Amino acid sequence: MPKPIKKRTHKKGIAEQEVLSFYQRFRDYYEGNRRFVHIVAGILILVLIAVSFSIYYNRRLNNEAATLEYEGYKLYQGLYTTNDAKKKERLNKAYKDFQAALKMKSSPVRLLYKSYTEYKLGKKDEALITLKKLVKKYSSDSEIVPVAYYKIAMIELEKGDKEAALKTLDTLFNLKNSPFFKDVALFEKGRILESLGRKDEALRAFKILVDSFPESPYYSTALARIKNEEGPSGKKGTDKKENKKAVKK
């Protein structure tokens, strides 16, 4: 007769033993520290709920702020309306929308449009305060900050403070993290210096513009002013090295 086949007893693998050993240790720890484990688990659950709520709340705020910003933008630009008689009312509503959007979530664009609205409403001092807050809070922004500095300079110029406008234009020109509006700063600086009778300084500003920004839309006007001051065979470009150093600063 054939011998009966004996069933082999399988030994537990090392991995299985380790899992069982870990489970046993965890179970023993839980039994001995049940209250502490419950407290830790409760804290983790609360943290998870708080993080989830924070993400949801921030997304909701961003969406609501963006909606208000767009509504303000439409009112500011006068989109979808042809009634100019209610312009002030429209701008006041735009101002309120930008203000509400900023309270929910601040951004350089919202501050910029808030200042534009204040300016159009005749509130130049408030517009200056908003713009200065923008350039201070978002100093690393390479696109909006140059626009804000230019607007600050123009408001200062309108208020008759030419020296303040010159300082602001110098700040704009010397911004290290942005290549924008440098030619504009030079041109406006030259114009202001001309009006103050400081022709040599104005000429230098126009020369830097001509030497450093040949693609600028202000190039032809600046060149014409140089020729008008020095004549057709003047010293155009005589200080190119010095002018390039001024741009690199």
ABEGO torsion letter per residue (X at the ends): XBBBBBBBBBBBBAAAAAAAAAAAAAAAAAAAAAAAAAAAAAAAAAAAAAAAAAAAAAAAAAAAAAAAAAAAAAAAAGBGBABAAAAAAAAAAAAAAAAAAAAABBBAAAAAAAAAAAAAAGBAAAAAAAAAAAAAAAAABAAAAAAAAAAAAAAAAAAGBAAAAAAAAAAAAABAABABGAAAAAAAAAAAAAAAGBAAAAAAAAAAAAAABAABAAAAAAAAAAAAAAEAABABGAAAAAAAAAAAX
